[in-house]
Amino acid sequence: MTSVRLTSKVGALLLLILSVPTARVIGQAIDALEIETLSGGHLALGSVLGTAETLIVVGFTNDSKNHIKPWMDHLRTEITSDARFRTVQVADLQGVPGLFRGFAINGIKDSFAKKDQDWFFVVFKDDNRWKEIVGYKNQDDAYLVLIGNRNQILWKYNGDFNPSALNELKIGVDKIKRTKQ
């Protein structure tokens, strides 16, 4: 790839991300999508994001947890140690029949320590909007979306854990952190 000098740090980040074919930069703002806490509280996604960069990890099926877990294991140890950056998980449960949603939520709660439950959310509507945001392809994939401090989508990835994608994300997150110092 030809080297291009960009004057903006954001431009350098965008160039880095655009150079990797599996990731896409989308210059769109996040809508005020409704999410729900594991305890049943309702929030707008924007209120959770606030002004910090946030990586949202989304799953659409129970089997997606098998693709999400390796990502989360690496993200916890390699990226999320800085308070200026956070990672949240979202389970899209719109397709789960109402009768079984309580069982699904209890299963999720049982899978996480109490301290980690604050950053796990569920959604019961706007399924198509979530799919549009993450670039939905395969129902069981892990979907990762990096959201900037103005609620814009900076980066997307879907699929199994991939060391190259993790490295790309780490480089992008490090650049974001350096611009805030």
Buried (B, 14 or more C-beta within 10 A) or exposed (E): EEEEEEEEEEEBBBBBBEEBEEBEBBEEEBBEBBBBBBEEEEBEBBEBBEEBBBBBBBBBBBEBBEBBBBBBEBBEEEBBEBEEBBBBBBBBBBEBEEEEBEEBBEEBEEEBEEEEBEBBBBBBEBBEEBBEBBBBEEEBBBBBBBBBBEBBBBBBBBBEBBEEBBEBBBBBBBBBEEEEE
